């Protein structure tokens, strides 16, 4: 899908008259409304994030709110939204809809505008109608969850697409607006409880178990913000000192057993590894001698200039075709095969993701992946980045998973441990995590990566492999030059053979 252009209400070439009218209106009418306490909560996804998968951050079937409302490919859903709203209201509310809902939303227009990061180039009438229809549609969706087939034919839109569009960052409707609409129509239902019921079915990650106490103490901004907080703030309860000391003792015992197993395995293979190391050392010395020869000057005598080309061999970055970057960490299969690291589901959430070296176990949060889960996770991470969170906990968790998953073998291993669940295929899971660009630069999640790498790099077989890899990488340029020189010599010998013939040349020598 081609990248959408900026919509009319986000166009920098705003109508000067409309701008003047809006400013004048705000100046005269906002005196009684304090918008300083209203939190900006609906953002545009920056290109630095969306360029890797633009379709994941825009609605595919239904627009909620003003950002994507006027895109033509979403128009077909408008009449279905109106049908849902009419069925949601009683006849008296339908007959007096404009006076009851539209006029009251116009009065809180400054508050609505303050929730959005971008200026909305729409008059108050249009804005009120957008939020009245979209807000009531969303309220009805939560109240009659699972009954949408009465109004929206399934062949017209898959419900997975509807759930996916509801979680798009730019498709959010502020909770203050939904609460305002609920008060206007005198809705007798608990909105937050209905939203949590929706999350319990569609969230890819576990929610905090202390929902009731947590909800009362937090002000949520919109649907995506509520899911984000319930995911990030899920952590296992802290244990008492007695339990901690018992756990520490068990961990120390496990540390001794694990180290003994490593020593036995290393002793069994020490002779073979020693022989390999001696060969590697002799080979390394030979390469060092070859490297010390001034090959660039020798190549210059032959008119060869290959140094820069060879140096760029590992530099395939192209500004026009950005590459997905991953954190530097071994894959699941390598961690299991070479470092004998086990994987276990954590009892809590993201904050309980950790590597315990004494146990050689990486504790990971259980993740359930369905068709729409990729888009939900992408938008949750985009929202976290947009709000300038200092911890970036969700982004770092996704970065870790993207770093350790590279092949179907990695996914199969995590599935066998009960860490990865869901109905999508292994290759789809691989493609998702390989398509996520690293987005975290803070230290919290990197502690796990640091401990894993330190543990992994102490394995003797890994040290041996890195020694050889380093030697070969540094000598690749030289070996290429040697090959070229040998090829030139062979061409010279072949030319002599063609001119003189092998018997003639042999007779002259003898």
N, C-alpha and C positions, 0 to 999 in steps of 0.2 A: 504494500500500500504506500502510495506516495506521501510524502510529509505534508501535513496540512499547513496552509498559510495562516498567518495571524488573523483572527476574526475581526470583524468590523469594530467591535467595542474595545479591542486591544490595539487598534491601529494607531501608530504615532501621529498620523495626519488627522487628528481629531477635528471635527467640525468646530470652528472657533465660536460660532453662535451658540451651539449646544453647550460647549464648555462654559461660556459666559453665563448662559441661563442656569446651568447646574450650580455654578459657584454662587451666583446670586441667590438661588433658592436655598442652598445650604447655609449661606450667611444669615438669611432672614428667618429660617425655620428651625435651625439646629440649636437654638438658644436653650431649649428645654431638654435636650438630649445629650447626655455625656457619653461620648464614644471613646474616651481615653482609656476606659477599663476593658474595652472590647479587644480581644486577642486576634491578631491576623492569623488565620488558620488554613486558608485555602491558597495553595501556591501553584505556580507553573513549574513543571519539571525542567530543570536546566538541560541544555543540549549536551553538556558533558556526560550526563547520565543517559538521556534518551537516544543518543546517536548509535548505541549498540543494539537497541531493539525498540524502535520508535512506537510500533504498534502496541507494545505492552503498557504504554502510559496514556493512551487515548481510548475513549469509549468506542466499542465496535457496533453497538446496536441501539443504545439508549443514552440520551444526555440528561444529566441531573445538574441543575444550576445553570448559570449564564455562560461559562467558559466555552462550551461546545454546543450551545443551544441552537445556533443558526447554521449548523453544518447540514447540508442537504441530504446526505446519506443517512441521517438520523431522523428525518422528518416523518417517516412512515409510522414511528412509534407514538407520535403526538396524539393521534385519535384514540389509541388504546389507553394512554395515560388519562385522557379526559374521561373515557368510559369507566375506568377504575375509580376515579375521583367521584363521579356521579353516583356510583354504586356505594361508595364509602359514606356519603353524606345522606341525611334524611331529606325528604322532599322540600321541607321548609327551608333548609340550608341551601339547597340547590337553587330555589327560586330567589333567594336574597343573597346569592353568592357574592356579587360585586360589592354590595354594601357591607355584608358581614365579614368577608375575608379581604378583598382587594383594598378597600379603603383603609382598613386597619393596618395592613402591611405597608401601605404608603407612609403611615405615620412613623414607622420604625425603619424607614429607608436608610437613614444615615448609619444606623447600627448594622444593617445588612451589608452596606458597602464597605464598612470598616473591617469586615471579616475577610475580605479578599485582598490579595497581594497586589493585583493589577487594578488600575482604574477601569470601571465599567462604563463604557460610552453608551448608556441606555437611559432613557427617561424613566421616571418613577413608575409610570403606568405599566410599561413593558416589564420592568423588573419585578413589580408586584405580581403580575400574572405568571411569570416564570416560576417564582417561588411558591405561589399558591398551588399551581398544578403539580409541580415536581415534589414539593414538600408533602402534600396530601397523598400523592402516589406512593412515596416512600413510607409514610405512616401506615398506609393500608397494606403495603407489602409486609411490614413487620407484624401487623395485627393478624393478617390472614396468610401467614407464611405457608407455602405449599399449595395454595388454592388459586394461583395466578392463571391456570389454564382456563378459568371461567371467562377471562377477558383477553388474554394474549395467547393466540394459537401457538402450540409448541412447534409446528412446522414453520412458523414465521421467525421464531427466535428460540434457541436452546436456552434453557434456564441456567445452564452453566455460564452462558454469556452474560445473562442478566446479573448473576452474582458477581461475576468478574468485573463488569462495568460499575457496580456499586462500590467497589474498592479502589477505583482509579483516583489518584491524588487530585486531579483537576475536576473530578466529578462529584466532589463532596459538597453536602449542604450543611452549614453550621448547625450545631445542636441548639443554639439559642434561637435560631429561626424556626426549627422544628417545634421547640417548646412553645414559641409564640403562636404558631399555627394551632397546636394542640389546645392551648388556652382559648383561642378564638372559637373553635368548634366544640369546646367543652368535652374533649375526649376523655373517657373514663378507663384508661389503660396505662400501665407502667411501661413507658417507652424503653428505659434502660434494660429492664428485664427481658423484653422482647428482643432487643438487639443482642444481648448476651446469648439467648437461645439460638439466634442466627449464627453467632460465632462458634458455639459449641459444635455445630455441624460442619462449618466451612473453614475454620481456622486450621492452617497447616501445622501449627505448633500449640503446645499445651498452654492453657490459660491459668492464671493464678487461682488457686483453690479458695482463697479468702475473698470471694466476690462481694458479698454483702457489706462487709466492713470497709473494703477498699473503695467500693462505689460511693459510699456516703462521704468519704473523706477527699474525693477528687472531683474536680470540674473537668468534664470531657468536652472536647471541641467539636468533634463530628465522629462519624462511624469509623473511619480509618484510625483516628486518634485513639478511640476507645479500644479497638483491637490491638493497636500497638502497645498501649500501656498495660493491658491485661497479659500480653505475651512477655514483655520485657520485665515486668515486676513479678513474674512467677519464679520463685526460688524456694528451695527446700528449707524448712525451719532449722534454726541453729540448735545444735545439741548441747547438753550440759557438760560440765567439765569431766564428770565420771565417764560419760559415754565417749568423750573425746580421748581420754587417756586410754580406754580400752581399745578404741579404734587405732590410736597411735601404736599401741603394743602390737596389735595384729598386723599393722602396716610394717613395723620393723621386722617381725617374724617373716612376713612375706618377702621383704627386701633381702633377708639372708638366703631364703630358699631360691629366689629368682637369681641372685648373684651366683649361687652354687651351680645352678643349671647352666648359666652362661659359661662359667669356668670349665665345667665338664665338656660342654660342646666345643669350646675353644681348644681344650687339651686333646680332644679326639682328632681335631683337624689341624693341630699346630704344625705337624711335620709337612703336610701338604701345603699349608699356607707359607711356611718357611721356604720351601723350595720355590714357590711362585714368587715370593718376595725377592729371593736371590736372583732369579731370572729377570724380574722387573728392574732390579737395581743395575744389573749388567747392561740391560737394554737401555735404561735411563742414562748410564754413563756414555754409552755409544751415541745416544741422541744428543747429549750435552756437547760432545766433541763436534758433532755435525752442526749444531746450533752456533757454536763459536766461530765457524767459518763465515767470512763476510760475503754471504750469498747475494745481497743486494748489489754490491759492487761488481761481482762476477756476472750477474744478470745484466747489469748496465753495459758491460763489454759486448754482450750479444744483442743489445738493443731491447731487452725485455724490461717491462715495468709492471710487475704484478703485485707489488707490495700492498698498494692501496686496495686493490680488488680483493686480495685475500683477507686484509684486515676487516673488510666490510662483510665478510661471509656470514657472520652471526648477527649483522645489523640489518634486519629485514623490515624495520619499521617504516611505514609510509604514512605521512600526515593525511593524505587523502583517503586512506583505508586503515583507520585506527585499529590496533590489535588489542584484544582483551588481555589484561594483565592479571596474573595470579600471584599469590604470596609464595615465598620460597619455602616449601615444605614437602616431604616425601608423600607419595600416594598411599592409600590404605593397604594395597597389596604389598608394597615395599615395606611398610611399617610392620606388617604382620609376618612376612616371609623372612626378612633379614634381621629385624630387631626384636621379633617375637613379642610384639606389642598386641595386647588384647583390646577389644572394644566392648563397652558396656553402656546401656541406656542410663542416663542420670535420672534421679528421682525428682529433680526439680525442673528448672528452666535454663535459660541462656546463661545466667550467672553461675550455674553449677557445672558448666562445661569446663573440664580441667584434665590435665595429664598428671597422674600420680606415678612418679618414677619408681618409688619403692614397690609398687604393685605391677608396674609395666602395663597400666590400663589407662586408656583414653576414654573418659566419660563424656558422652555426647547426648544432646537433647533429642528425643524422639520426634521425627518429622513425618507427617502424612501428606503425600503428594497426590493430588488429583489433577484433572485437566486444567482447572483454573488456578491451581496453587502457585504456579510460576508467576502469574501476573499479580497475584496478591502479595507475594513476597517481594517482588520488584517494587511495587508501589509503597509497601511498608518501609523498605530501605530508602526509597526516594523521599518519602515524607520525613524520615529521621534526618536525612542530610539537609533537607530544606529548612527544618526547624533549628539547624545549627546545634544539634545535641553535642555535648562535650564528651560523652562516653562512647557513642556510636556502637552500642552493644549488639544490636541486631545486625548491623552491617558487618561487624567483625565475625559474628557467628556464620553468616553467609560466606564471607571471605574464607573462613577456615574450611567449611564444607566444600567450597569450590576448589580449594587448594589440595585437599586429600582425595577428591574424586576425579578420576581421569578416564577410566575405562569401565566397561560393564562388570569386570571382575571386582572392582572396588565396590560397586553398588550391590552385587550379590553378597559380598562378605558382610556389608552393613545390614542388609536385609536379613541375613541369617542370624544376626545378633539382635534383631528387633529394633534397630535404630531408624531405618528407613522403611516406611510403609506406604501403601497406596495402590491405585489401580493403573497408573501409567507404566509404560514399559521401561526397562533398564536403560535402553539407549536414549529415551526421552529424558530421563533423569540426568544422564551423562551430558546431553546437549544443554540442558538447563544450567547446570553448575559450571560447565565449561564456557557458557556464554555470559556469565556474570563477571563484570569487571571489578577489580579490587577497589574499594571505596573508603576504607578506614585507615586512618593514620595515627590513631591514638594507641596508648600503651596497654590498655586493659586486656584485650583479646590477644595481643601479641605475646603475652607472658606464656600462654599455652603453647604457641608456636615456638617460642624460644626454648622451652623445656623439652619439647618433642625433638627439635633439631639437635640439642645438646646430647640427649640420650642416644639418638640415632647415630650421631657422628662418633660415638665412642665404640661402636661395634667394629671389631677388627676387620671383618670382610669389607665394610663400608670404607674404612680408612684405606685399605688396599686399592679398592676401586677408584677412590678419589685421587690417590697418588698417580695411578695410571692415566686417569682422565686428564689430570693437570699436565702431566708430561706430554701426552699426545696433543692436547690443545695448544700448548706452547710450541710444539714442533710441527704442527700441521703445515704451516707456511713453508718451513724448511724442507719437509718431505716432498711437498709439491714441487719446489725448485729442483730438488734432487731428481725427481721423476722427469722433469723437463730436460735437464742436462743429459740424463741417461737416454731419453728419447732422441735428443740431437745426436749423441754418439752412435746410437743404433742406425740412425738415418745416414750418417757418414759411412759407416761400415757397409750398409746396404748399397750405397752409391758406388763404393769401390768394387763391390761384388758384381754389380751390373756392368761396370766398365771393363774390368779385367777378367772377371770370371774367377771362381774359386780355384781351379787347377793352375791357372797362370800365376795367381798370387801365391799359391802354395809352392810352385816351382821356384819362384824368385826367392822366396824365403829360404828354401833348402839349398 
